[in-house]
Amino acid sequence: MPNMSPSVQTWSGWLPEGLDLQQAGAIPTTGLTALQGVDGALDLKQGMSVIVHGASGAVGTLAVQFAKLRGARVFATASGEDGVALVRQLGADAAVDGRRQDILAAAREFAPNGVDAVLALAGGDGLERCLDALRPGGRSAYPDWVDNPQPQERPNIEIGSYDAVPAPREYEELGRAITAAKLQAPIAATYSLAEAAKAHERIAAGHVLGKVVLRIR
């Protein structure tokens, strides 16, 4: 067998240290979306401030950890008190319940001069409040699948969408980031393949903290 780096081994049948098979299986798609939002779309660097909006979901839980890996200060909006507790556990510097608390007031307390970036993993009024907290010249990015309505354009703010790119080089980078971050992949629920319909119902019901996964065997 050729001498492969841990990142290549990760996606060639080997597991990153600290992850079991279920967690590793839950990461690839959501992990690429999270990492490419943090690195590619927002280019987060040491000391920058970012709002991860929708941080307690499948992509958001990973994005919080990758943003911290890059040295950013993370303000997270989550779903419910349990969601707030989860994202704090994953490293968020500050967190609020996006449905019940004043996002803008809390974000301005977190970054009085405005945050540098917003990673938008949910839409609606909550996202607009996050964008209100951006500094002039700040930027926001969202995956194309984020629910409508899409964020409104604003002067002096860069807003753009992106698609996660699944390719060998990107998976290698993801593998390195997983290892460096000692990534945790929260699993909200597990179903057998025969229970796939129930898994969809669980997702449709909302308030999913982390990822819903299907077990083949």
Buried (B, 14 or more C-beta within 10 A) or exposed (E): EEEEEBBBBBBEEBBBEEBEEBBBBBBBEBBBBBBBBBBBBBEBEEEBBBBBBBBBBBBBBBBBBBBBBBEBBBBBBBBBEEBBBBBBEBBBBBBBBBBEEEBBEBBBEBBEEBBBBBBBBBBBEBBBBBBBBBBEEBBBBBBEEBEEEBBEEBEEBBBEBBEBEEEEEBBBBBBBBBBEBEBBBBBBBBBEEEBEEEBEEBBEEEEBBBBBBBEEE
